[in-house]
Amino acid sequence: MSAAMIGAMGATAIGCRMPKSEQLAPTNGQIAPTSSKLAPTNGQLAPTSSQLAPTNGQLAPTARFDSARAWNDLEAQVAIGPRPAGSAALQKTRDYILAELKKAGIEARQQIFIANTPLGETSMANIIATIPGRRPERLAIASHYDTKRTPFMSPSGATVTRFVGASDGASSTAALLELARVLTTRQNEFTFELIFFDGEEAVVEWNRNNDNTYGSRHYVATALKAGTLKDLRALILLDMIGDKELLIRRDALSTPWLVDIVWNAAARIGHRAVFSNEETSIDDDHVPFLGAGVPAVDIIDLDYPAWHTAADTLDNVSARSLQIVGDVVLAALPDIEARLR
């Protein structure tokens, strides 16, 4: 994703935008293998499963998030290489996601559409996976799975010619795949929709002619037209959650009660230091949902030195960070379900 941060302490203002100097370059058509199964390179792997804490007197679900399995998903995406919208590499990523969902026994479909970008029409596709619950109303958990096109200028002004998005794209997609697996073992009150958005990154410049969030905007527009958005009760968006030094601020644009539930869950299971009460404001894939009246929360770490640089690689992300976010989301779900009953 893209953003500009104002201020180093306290409240900050962040917009997901690209520097004006960024220009699109064609992809080189080279696709790396997706079979990488290396152990995490950060030296320490967090426990691969953790029992969730009790919530409001209720026993926690037995479903557990496996960060080692999520790490394999992260590695597989990075091994493909740069994955911008419309590229053969992103199609290979899409195939990987669909194959993993199928292995988990989860029904999934592609929502294919043509995006009108500043550089012309581009074929894009969201992936929508469904896990039935006791009720037909839906809770969505989402991530974007595309990466930023190169070349572009980093925040420091350096030209980036290769960008694999280990945190910005791969980390949240890996966590979403693992959450999908876990949710198949959980007694779900609501039906879950796992949405993998295409086209979150700008093709040229974030603030020029809505050159951003193509997939989420298409999803919302399509659901509004079909009359199905009214049954979507809330959205949890994950983005850039792989940072080794994970720090997630409260997004001022997100729905307050949903933010409170997630941050309270984080504090309850020992991650108060990671889920900071400092506030920021973020333009991301949750904004189209908020505009359509769907409660939404963005879980994102933009305090990431490798953001939109060539250094957004495996060396700067951590399985432990995936574990923290996965555990917090699962710990928050009972309270979200209780709120929406």
Secondary structure, DSSP 4 states (H G I P E B T S, - for coil): ---EEE-SSSS-EEE----TT------------S---PPPTTS-PPPS--PPPPBTTBPPPS----HHHHHHHHHHHHHH----TTSHHHHHHHHHHHHHHHHTT-EEEEEEEEEEETTEEEEEEEEEEEE--SEEEEEEEEEE-----SSEE-TTSPEE-----IIIIIIHHHHHHHHHHHHTTS--SEEEEEEEES--S-SS-TTSTT-S-HHHHHHHHHHHHHT-GGGEEEEEEEES--BTT--EEEETTS-HHHHHHHHHHHHHTT-TTTEEEEEE---STTHHHHHTT--EEEEE----TTTTSTT-SGGGB-HHHHHHHHHHHHHHHHHHHHHH-
